[in-house]
Amino acid sequence: MSFVNVTASETRRLQRVFEDVVNKSKYLNGAMEKPVLLKENESVEFYEALYERQPDARFIFVVRDPDLSISSYQSLSLNSTHAKTGIDPTALAGWQEANNLFRLEECKKMMVFYEKLPKNRKFLVAYERFVEDIEGTTTAILNWLDLPVNPDFARYLSELGQRQITREKGYKNEPHRIDGLDRYKEFVRVANSASAIMPLEWKTAK
């Protein structure tokens, strides 16, 4: 979702429509008092718009070394576009440059957004830590959200972690790098080096 090319009134309308869809789903599922978990990996502008309208929202940042995450995004873009349209986007003039710039800017925007959030509204965790310890990471996140983990769910998480160890990914991402991500690499390094996942303090370069 992008808000760059819409007016302020259109942005507010999109936000209201989004909230209506969420509330409808909660109502139909009898979960009006329960929290909603959203996944968004394409637009920091969406996080910011959501936070502006919902200042009580909390944000979980799962970050990964850009040499790996950019390769993953590249493969996803190529395969998704080809599957839907039959077109190889790399054959389009300027596509690769535009795609690289978009990824670079999103990484920069994410760090700025993380920095400006209050400490109790942000939670930083490395992707590798999440994959290697599904049970511990998920439990820590739920504790941060003040959501109890009952024995049945704890057992499910443990079993899921065991399956993850032997799971075959089923695909291979081709290496793809973008220059200009040294600061983001440091952001990821901080997440990886933390003794426990937490709402870490972070300051972007001035």
Order of alpha helices (4+ residues) and beta strands (2+ residues): alpha-alpha-beta-alpha-alpha-beta-alpha-alpha-alpha-alpha
